[in-house]
Structure formats: C-alpha cells, structure tokens
Amino acid sequence: MKKYEAVFILDIRKSEDEGAAFTKEFEELIVSLGGKLESTTPMGRRQFTYEIDKRRAGLYFDFVFEVAPAAVKEIKERYKLDQRILRNMILIYDRPENVGGKIDIKLD
C-alpha cells in the first residue's frame, strides 16, 4: 500500500453540516477499499482567487491515507460527478520524515 494525500473543495451551498457527512463517507470508502485513513484536516472556509462554477468560496479538507494504488482510480471515479465537490486532487504523499530538522551544508 502507498500513502496518498487528497484535498477536496466542497460547495458551501451543498454541504449543510460543514462537511461532516462527506468526511465520514470518505473514511468509510477508504476502509471499504482495504485502506487506512491516517488523518483528516478540515481547513475551513476559504475565499477563492477566482470564481469556480459561480462560487466565491468553498470548504477545504485534507486527507492522508494509505491504500493500494489501483484503488486511487476508483476513488477518483467515485467523486468525479459528485455535485458537492468543486475541485479535488489526489497526490502521492511524499514528505521528508524530519521536516524542521537541522540541515548541514558544507561549503568549500
């Protein structure tokens, strides 16, 4: 299994509970695909730089999860036509383990 990060922007008008139902649904999907949800970060309501589908703001959510690479395609297909989602992006989670640690640079 690989680790992935997904960011979803939800339409404020179509998510009455501030995205709680969507978060629970996403977690259930990951578990049903044999994966594990590591973290869910609701990033709140944010204004857009430009309008998306005549909307000026959206609810942002960040998920970090482990799942088989073949399951990512199924996740994308599942949310492709969902009316609640304005934008989504799924990336391979590739962050250094010791972020913020000391970096040694030697100049000759």
Summary of the structure (lengths in Angstrom):
residues: 108
radius of gyration: 16.5
end to end distance: 42.2
largest distance: 59.7
contacts: 257
relative contact order: 0.30
helix: 25%
strand: 44%
